[in-house]
Amino acid sequence: MEANGIGELKIPLLQTPEDGAVRTVYFQLSDIKCASCVNSVESVVKNLDGVKSIAVSPLDGRAAIKFDPKFVTVKQIKESIEESGFRVNELHEQDIAVCRVRIKGMACTSCSESVENALQIVEGVKKAIVGLALEEAKVHFDPNLTNVDKIIEAIDDAGFGADLISSGNDANKVHLKLEGVDSAEDVNAVMSSLELAVGVNHVEMDLSEHKVTVSYDPDITGPRSLIYCVQEEASCGSKKYQATLYSPSGQRERDKVISGTINENGCILVKATHVGSDTALSQIVQLVQAAQLAKAPVQKLADHISRVFVPIVVVVALITWLGWFIPGEAGIYPKHWIPKAMDAFELALQFAISVLVVACPCALGLATPTAVMVASGMGASQGVLIKGGDALEKAHKVKIVVFDKTGTLTVGKPEVVSAVLFSEFSMEELCDMTIAVEASSEHPIAKAVAAHAKRLRQKFGSCTEEVPDVDDFEVHMGAGVSGKVGDRTVVVGNRRLMHACNVPICSKVEKYISENEILARTCILVSIDGKIAGAFSVTDPVKPEAKRVISFLHSMGISSIIVTGDNCATATAIANEVGIDEVFAEIDPVGKADKVKDLQMKGMTVAMVGDGINDSPALVAADVGMAIGAGTDIAIEAADIVLVKSSLEDVITAIDLSRKTMSRIRLNYIWALGYNILGMPIAAGVLYPFAGIRLPPWLAGACMAASSLSVVSSSLLLQFYKKPLHIESS
């Protein structure tokens, strides 16, 4: 079985490990633009004595360096990188703060780039992402070097207005929007009622926006109590949320519930385990906002075009002015071409201004971010959380989908259908040994086996609920678990683990395994002191939509394969049931990632769909990682797309939405460039000598606004996105 332990899974941490033979330091590098920059840094650092390895991400400029502190210091590493021409900041988790700022006055891509550049030069700012469509910036900074006031001041100095949305420390703050506060008496009444409320630490009033911000002690009071204090119509927070009710599912005792869960009758006791920014709703909102702020790779093309296009337009405008002014002064074209109350200079100037205005690349800058913003919002409403424009763009290129088996193609709620003995041990003793080692595992199959063993123990007359102690417990990734119960060595897992532990498997056991594997069941063997004591047959039913989804993917030109840690026969039986031809079984987590890389080496864009810790390396390695929403936190963190409803149909939704979005972005570029290509010659006066058509600056401005409006309207059409008919009707 696929043991749900951490094992050798390497999860990057934003902190320096404790001192030892080898340490790891994390840096944030500025000015990393391409693979050549990465190679330059890596070659310089690798030449230092004591450096074991270095990995640099070209996307965010983050570097992880393993080194021996006996031979080289952090300062020396930092200096060597700086000497190669890159700015360096050492990263510490406690030193990173995040704030969101509303920016006023941005009109085009050049404006957002100006704000980004202004923020990047502020000492202590690690990263700044500016979303033009949202009129918002997300800034990562070191609170020891700068603060929110300096960040807002930098934006103001760049010529834009800035208002703080959140400082990243707002878990115990609530923003109340007030209606009916029109006089000083009203203000005093509100302030007094809130300041006197139990648990309130601080109150700030913003009359210009009719907003009051309250800092409070969450152990004493909360937003609802504060609203009651004001006794006015108010709404919590700066956003309004609309809950979408998916297919209802029953909840039982100790199940996790999220906002929107309805108690149909009786009374319940609910423990709040996640509050504030940790709630499911807050995390969904944060993911959507991060996706809307993130730039898709195709946006880089638009940014590059804009940087080149603007100087070209200036040159064209200058040529236009000269082309009309000089011939006009020289009398080359008829004087009646020049309108009354104008001379050649003014006519030429109007043509030049019209060229500058009509050719503004605002529409080009809006083409991608508006589409990404609408698509990510629509994805969230469909239960598909897309973490950024990069994932949204790559998903439309997917040619092969790699599926995990347990919990992905199957329901993920395994049940034991039979248990047998193969030695002199009693069933009660077999159950005791099994419960002891499986109780420490979090894998679904382990839980099912342990629960069945407890029921069997009660059936055979044991009344004790006590679980024997286990020592030397060990998780064998993708195979099983082992440990010592008293003076006995117990191994519980698949056939591969038994071979690895030199436990012989007799023909009787092999026959039992083969009979169950044909039925798509997984056999969990139990070894006590080197001998097979018994086995459990486990079944995990296939999700009802699995076969339909695989068939639909095939109709979209996308092939599917299974990569699992389970045995080959069981995996093949599942594959035959859902219509998948290619199966790779008995593969550990590292092997899953390697299989994804092999497919990528063949030129395929690969999507990986999984739910467990064992799938995390493959989710990271894939071009697009899709995590089942009911899966582990690590899998969800590693994935690019989260399927909230845990339905395989959302794999199709994610890919189809990506294709529709990229088609819309291409159409937006055609609109934006088409306006410029057609508008510039007309603005330059090409038609004026023949048809007397002239584009005054005010009309050029209207055309420029129309181009932006058409692009935004085009993107907004994604709001009407519907799932493919075959899926929606099913």
GUVOKOL-431031 format. One record per residue (C-alpha): x, y, z. Coordinates in steps of 0.05 Angstrom, whole numbers, padded with zeros to 5 digits, always signed. Example, Ala and Ser with C-alpha at 12.3 -4.5 7.8 and 13.67 -1.06 7.14 Angstrom:
<vomars>
+00246-00090+00156/+00273-00021+00143/
</vomars>
This chain:
<vomars>
+00000+00000+00000/+00020+00072-00007/+00040+00092+00063/+00020+00163+00079/+00084+00184+00114/+00133+00239+00100/+00191+00192+00090/+00241+00220+00041/+00194+00273+00014/+00233+00338+00010/+00191+00399+00023/+00226+00467+00014/+00223+00509+00077/+00232+00584+00081/+00281+00579+00139/+00352+00557+00155/+00358+00489+00187/+00396+00479+00251/+00471+00479+00249/+00502+00413+00230/+00549+00383+00180/+00511+00414+00122/+00467+00476+00125/+00418+00506+00076/+00410+00580+00064/+00356+00613+00022/+00366+00677-00018/+00321+00723-00058/+00359+00744-00120/+00340+00807-00159/+00349+00816-00235/+00342+00741-00251/+00313+00746-00321/+00328+00680-00357/+00363+00613-00355/+00430+00647-00371/+00424+00687-00307/+00410+00623-00268/+00471+00589-00299/+00515+00648-00282/+00496+00647-00209/+00501+00571-00203/+00570+00568-00236/+00597+00623-00190/+00570+00591-00126/+00589+00520-00144/+00662+00542-00150/+00663+00560-00076/+00694+00509-00029/+00643+00475+00015/+00582+00487-00029/+00546+00421-00038/+00489+00442-00084/+00450+00502-00109/+00382+00509-00140/+00356+00575-00169/+00285+00586-00192/+00283+00631-00254/+00210+00648-00239/+00216+00681-00171/+00292+00688-00164/+00293+00644-00102/+00357+00605-00089/+00369+00546-00041/+00443+00532-00027/+00469+00473+00014/+00539+00485+00043/+00588+00463+00096/+00598+00520+00145/+00668+00494+00161/+00692+00516+00092/+00648+00574+00071/+00603+00625+00105/+00536+00655+00085/+00570+00723+00078/+00621+00695+00028/+00565+00662-00013/+00526+00727-00014/+00587+00768-00035/+00603+00720-00092/+00532+00727-00120/+00535+00802-00114/+00601+00804-00150/+00568+00767-00208/+00520+00826-00216/+00458+00806-00176/+00426+00837-00115/+00417+00787-00057/+00373+00784+00005/+00376+00727+00054/+00307+00699+00068/+00281+00684+00138/+00209+00664+00148/+00199+00710+00207/+00227+00769+00167/+00176+00767+00111/+00112+00808+00115/+00059+00819+00062/+00014+00878+00049/-00039+00893-00004/-00047+00963-00029/-00102+00994-00072/-00070+01038-00126/-00107+01095-00160/-00090+01127-00227/-00062+01068-00266/-00085+01069-00338/-00040+01020-00376/+00016+00969-00370/+00068+01024-00367/+00035+01050-00304/+00037+00982-00270/+00110+00974-00289/+00125+01043-00261/+00095+01023-00195/+00132+00957-00194/+00198+00992-00208/+00184+01044-00154/+00171+00989-00103/+00230+00946-00122/+00280+01001-00105/+00252+01009-00034/+00301+00978+00015/+00272+00916+00046/+00221+00901-00009/+00231+00829-00031/+00178+00824-00085/+00123+00868-00113/+00066+00844-00158/+00021+00897-00188/-00046+00877-00219/-00070+00929-00270/-00140+00902-00276/-00149+00897-00200/-00115+00964-00187/-00079+00928-00132/-00008+00911-00110/+00017+00854-00066/+00084+00871-00033/+00130+00823+00004/+00177+00861+00050/+00224+00856+00109/+00191+00892+00168/+00260+00903+00198/+00281+00947+00139/+00217+00981+00117/+00143+00988+00133/+00076+00998+00101/+00081+01075+00106/+00146+01075+00065/+00114+01029+00013/+00054+01075+00005/+00101+01136+00003/+00141+01103-00054/+00076+01094-00094/+00056+01166-00080/+00124+01190-00104/+00115+01152-00168/+00053+01194-00182/-00002+01147-00161/-00051+01145-00103/-00046+01088-00053/-00091+01061+00002/-00075+01003+00047/-00122+00943+00039/-00088+00896+00088/-00021+00892+00123/-00018+00816+00129/-00030+00821+00204/-00105+00829+00199/-00128+00763+00229/-00154+00801+00290/-00181+00862+00253/-00249+00875+00223/-00268+00930+00174/-00339+00956+00182/-00372+00998+00127/-00421+01047+00158/-00483+01078+00129/-00518+01138+00160/-00456+01168+00193/-00465+01240+00171/-00447+01284+00230/-00395+01292+00284/-00445+01266+00335/-00454+01202+00295/-00379+01193+00291/-00370+01203+00366/-00428+01155+00381/-00398+01100+00337/-00327+01110+00364/-00351+01110+00436/-00394+01048+00429/-00336+01009+00398/-00282+01034+00445/-00325+01014+00505/-00338+00944+00478/-00304+00888+00516/-00244+00860+00480/-00233+00920+00433/-00160+00943+00430/-00161+00999+00379/-00210+01036+00334/-00194+01077+00271/-00246+01117+00232/-00240+01135+00158/-00296+01185+00143/-00278+01192+00070/-00297+01120+00056/-00347+01111+00114/-00304+01056+00142/-00282+01039+00213/-00226+00989+00229/-00228+00954+00295/-00171+00913+00327/-00199+00863+00377/-00182+00803+00421/-00211+00741+00387/-00215+00704+00453/-00263+00756+00480/-00304+00785+00423/-00314+00779+00348/-00341+00815+00286/-00414+00800+00300/-00411+00829+00370/-00378+00892+00342/-00433+00900+00290/-00485+00896+00345/-00447+00951+00382/-00456+00999+00324/-00529+00981+00315/-00526+01003+00242/-00528+00965+00176/-00457+00940+00165/-00419+00889+00126/-00356+00854+00150/-00293+00860+00108/-00277+00895+00043/-00305+00840-00002/-00373+00808-00011/-00375+00733-00020/-00426+00690-00053/-00431+00619-00028/-00443+00565-00079/-00478+00501-00055/-00451+00440-00090/-00482+00371-00087/-00501+00361-00013/-00462+00308+00025/-00476+00282+00095/-00429+00297+00152/-00417+00252+00211/-00386+00259+00280/-00314+00285+00277/-00320+00304+00202/-00292+00371+00182/-00344+00423+00162/-00334+00489+00126/-00377+00552+00119/-00442+00534+00084/-00453+00468+00121/-00526+00464+00142/-00552+00431+00205/-00618+00401+00182/-00645+00382+00251/-00625+00375+00323/-00566+00410+00355/-00492+00403+00342/-00427+00423+00376/-00375+00450+00328/-00303+00466+00345/-00271+00523+00306/-00203+00497+00285/-00189+00550+00233/-00208+00623+00242/-00193+00689+00207/-00146+00681+00148/-00140+00605+00160/-00213+00590+00143/-00229+00552+00079/-00265+00613+00050/-00206+00658+00065/-00157+00610+00033/-00201+00604-00029/-00204+00680-00034/-00129+00685-00025/-00116+00634-00080/-00163+00669-00128/-00132+00737-00113/-00061+00709-00121/-00082+00680-00189/-00111+00746-00211/-00048+00783-00192/+00000+00733-00223/+00023+00744-00295/+00014+00690-00347/+00076+00677-00390/+00038+00703-00450/+00033+00770-00414/+00108+00776-00420/+00100+00779-00495/+00051+00836-00488/+00097+00872-00440/+00155+00864-00489/+00113+00889-00547/+00092+00949-00505/+00164+00967-00488/+00184+00965-00561/+00119+00993-00588/+00119+01058-00547/+00185+01085-00575/+00163+01065-00645/+00099+01104-00637/+00137+01165-00613/+00182+01161-00675/+00121+01152-00720/+00087+01213-00688/+00151+01254-00699/+00154+01232-00772/+00080+01248-00780/+00091+01318-00753/+00151+01329-00799/+00114+01298-00858/+00057+01348-00852/+00094+01409-00826/+00152+01414-00875/+00110+01403-00939/+00058+01452-00911/+00110+01506-00900/+00140+01492-00968/+00071+01495-01002/+00076+01425-01029/+00004+01407-01013/-00056+01453-01027/-00069+01507-00975/-00143+01489-00972/-00123+01425-00938/-00107+01467-00877/-00171+01483-00838/-00188+01555-00823/-00159+01583-00758/-00100+01535-00767/-00032+01536-00798/+00013+01480-00822/+00046+01474-00754/-00020+01464-00717/-00047+01415-00769/+00017+01374-00765/+00015+01377-00689/-00057+01351-00687/-00039+01293-00732/+00021+01276-00688/-00020+01280-00624/-00074+01236-00654/-00021+01183-00671/+00004+01184-00599/-00066+01179-00570/-00096+01126-00615/-00034+01082-00610/-00034+01078-00534/-00021+01004-00517/-00071+01003-00459/-00114+00951-00493/-00053+00907-00505/-00036+00911-00431/-00107+00892-00411/-00114+00834-00459/-00084+00781-00413/-00096+00804-00341/-00170+00817-00352/-00180+00748-00382/-00140+00714-00326/-00179+00752-00273/-00247+00732-00301/-00225+00660-00315/-00196+00649-00246/-00260+00676-00215/-00303+00631-00259/-00258+00572-00242/-00270+00584-00168/-00345+00587-00179/-00340+00519-00214/-00299+00489-00158/-00232+00495-00194/-00180+00539-00159/-00125+00560-00207/-00064+00587-00171/-00037+00632-00226/-00035+00653-00298/+00022+00605-00311/-00020+00544-00293/-00079+00572-00332/-00036+00579-00394/-00001+00512-00390/-00065+00473-00379/-00089+00487-00450/-00027+00451-00477/-00037+00387-00437/-00030+00325-00480/-00028+00271-00427/-00058+00265-00357/-00024+00222-00304/-00073+00195-00252/-00057+00167-00184/-00102+00109-00166/-00121+00110-00092/-00165+00169-00075/-00161+00197-00145/-00192+00147-00193/-00221+00110-00133/-00267+00138-00080/-00211+00138-00029/-00252+00102+00024/-00224+00031+00023/-00260-00026+00057/-00234-00093+00080/-00275-00149+00049/-00238-00209+00078/-00183-00230+00127/-00147-00297+00129/-00095-00333+00172/-00034-00367+00142/+00002-00392+00205/-00005-00417+00276/-00023-00348+00302/-00093-00336+00326/-00139-00284+00293/-00139-00244+00358/-00064-00242+00359/-00061-00223+00285/-00110-00166+00298/-00071-00141+00359/-00006-00138+00319/-00039-00105+00260/-00076-00052+00301/-00012-00034+00337/+00028-00015+00275/-00029+00010+00230/-00055+00057+00285/+00006+00101+00274/-00006+00108+00199/-00051+00161+00166/-00060+00125+00100/-00133+00109+00082/-00118+00035+00071/-00081+00031+00138/-00141+00063+00173/-00189+00014+00139/-00146-00046+00159/-00139-00022+00231/-00215-00010+00236/-00231-00079+00209/-00180-00112+00255/-00214-00078+00315/-00282-00104+00293/-00253-00174+00285/-00221-00171+00354/-00289-00154+00385/-00322-00209+00344/-00274-00261+00373/-00292-00241+00444/-00240-00188+00462/-00271-00130+00501/-00208-00088+00507/-00201-00023+00469/-00128-00015+00487/-00078-00010+00430/-00012-00045+00442/+00049+00000+00443/+00095-00001+00382/+00169+00015+00381/+00215+00030+00322/+00156+00049+00279/+00176+00062+00207/+00139+00083+00145/+00161+00051+00080/+00139+00100+00026/+00090+00068-00022/+00097-00001+00010/+00073-00004+00082/+00095+00002+00155/+00135-00037+00206/+00152-00036+00280/+00164-00077+00343/+00105-00097+00386/+00134-00124+00450/+00188-00173+00429/+00157-00186+00361/+00176-00154+00295/+00114-00137+00254/+00112-00116+00181/+00046-00095+00148/+00045-00079+00074/+00047-00103+00003/+00086-00158-00031/+00143-00112-00048/+00154-00094+00025/+00155-00168+00044/+00209-00182-00007/+00249-00122+00018/+00245-00148+00089/+00265-00219+00066/+00198-00249+00086/+00183-00311+00044/+00116-00316+00010/+00090-00387+00001/+00047-00412-00057/-00017-00410-00014/-00007-00336-00001/+00010-00322-00074/-00054-00357-00095/-00095-00313-00047/-00061-00251-00073/-00073-00269-00147/-00147-00285-00135/-00159-00218-00103/-00117-00177-00153/-00161-00203-00210/-00220-00171-00173/-00182-00104-00168/-00170-00115-00094/-00107-00098-00056/-00077-00150-00009/-00044-00125+00054/+00001-00178+00083/+00019-00183+00157/+00086-00213+00176/+00104-00231+00249/+00176-00248+00264/+00192-00261+00190/+00132-00305+00174/+00067-00288+00138/+00014-00291+00193/-00046-00268+00153/-00073-00221+00101/-00129-00170+00090/-00164-00160+00023/-00181-00087+00011/-00227-00058-00041/-00234+00015-00061/-00291+00027-00110/-00278+00068-00173/-00309+00137-00175/-00374+00134-00216/-00351+00190-00263/-00281+00161-00276/-00296+00122-00339/-00336+00179-00369/-00280+00229-00355/-00226+00185-00386/-00269+00177-00449/-00282+00252-00454/-00208+00267-00446/-00194+00220-00503/-00245+00257-00546/-00206+00322-00530/-00142+00290-00557/-00113+00278-00488/-00087+00209-00467/-00088+00182-00396/-00043+00135-00356/-00042+00109-00284/+00020+00114-00241/+00010+00082-00173/+00047+00049-00116/-00004-00008-00115/+00008-00076-00146/+00005-00086-00221/-00054-00133-00224/-00099-00088-00182/-00078-00026-00220/-00090-00061-00287/-00160-00083-00265/-00177-00011-00246/-00148+00014-00312/-00190-00035-00352/-00252-00014-00314/-00243+00061-00330/-00214+00053-00400/-00140+00069-00390/-00091+00029-00432/-00024+00045-00399/-00007+00029-00326/+00056+00038-00285/+00049+00002-00218/+00090-00009-00155/+00124+00058-00164/+00148+00099-00104/+00138+00175-00098/+00205+00191-00130/+00190+00143-00186/+00124+00179-00200/+00162+00244-00209/+00213+00209-00254/+00157+00181-00297/+00128+00251-00306/+00197+00276-00326/+00205+00219-00376/+00140+00240-00410/+00163+00312-00411/+00228+00290-00444/+00185+00262-00501/+00158+00332-00513/+00091+00323-00478/+00057+00374-00433/+00039+00333-00372/-00017+00342-00321/-00013+00302-00256/-00076+00288-00215/-00065+00264-00144/-00088+00271-00072/-00034+00246-00024/+00035+00262+00003/+00063+00208-00042/+00038+00247-00103/+00070+00313-00083/+00137+00303-00119/+00100+00286-00183/+00052+00345-00175/+00111+00391-00170/+00148+00358-00229/+00087+00361-00275/+00074+00420-00321/+00005+00425-00287/-00006+00393-00219/-00079+00381-00200/-00095+00364-00128/-00160+00332-00106/-00192+00380-00056/-00203+00325-00004/-00129+00307-00007/-00072+00324+00040/-00049+00396+00053/+00020+00380+00023/-00011+00356-00042/-00055+00418-00046/+00005+00463-00032/+00047+00428-00086/-00008+00432-00139/-00021+00487-00190/-00096+00474-00192/-00140+00450-00134/-00204+00411-00151/-00247+00433-00091/-00304+00384-00102/-00256+00325-00111/-00293+00307-00175/-00254+00281-00235/-00301+00320-00280/-00265+00383-00257/-00201+00358-00292/-00239+00369-00357/-00267+00435-00332/-00197+00461-00316/-00168+00442-00384/-00229+00466-00422/-00231+00533-00384/-00157+00541-00399/-00169+00530-00474/-00227+00579-00475/-00186+00631-00437/-00126+00626-00483/-00172+00632-00544/-00202+00694-00512/-00132+00723-00498/-00113+00712-00571/-00177+00747-00593/-00161+00804-00546/-00092+00812-00578/-00124+00814-00647/-00172+00868-00623/-00117+00909-00590/-00066+00904-00647/-00121+00911-00699/-00142+00978-00670/-00070+01003-00670/-00054+00977-00740/-00116+01009-00769/-00118+01071-00726/-00047+01095-00733/-00048+01107-00809/-00116+01141-00804/-00091+01184-00746/-00028+01202-00786/-00073+01230-00841/-00065+01177-00895/-00138+01184-00917/-00139+01260-00910/-00113+01278-00980/-00162+01229-01014/-00225+01229-00973/-00216+01289-00927/-00221+01242-00866/-00183+01268-00807/-00180+01239-00736/-00177+01297-00686/-00143+01282-00619/-00210+01279-00582/-00236+01227-00631/-00169+01189-00627/-00178+01187-00551/-00248+01159-00560/-00221+01105-00607/-00166+01088-00557/-00219+01081-00502/-00262+01039-00548/-00204+00990-00560/-00194+00981-00484/-00269+00974-00475/-00274+00921-00529/-00217+00881-00497/-00248+00885-00428/-00317+00867-00456/-00286+00808-00493/-00255+00783-00428/-00320+00791-00390/-00354+00743-00438/-00316+00688-00400/-00366+00699-00345/-00415+00660-00387/-00369+00599-00389/-00405+00533-00384/-00377+00464-00374/-00374+00419-00435/-00445+00395-00450/-00427+00322-00442/-00402+00334-00371/-00456+00383-00350/-00512+00338-00372/-00483+00277-00337/
</vomars>
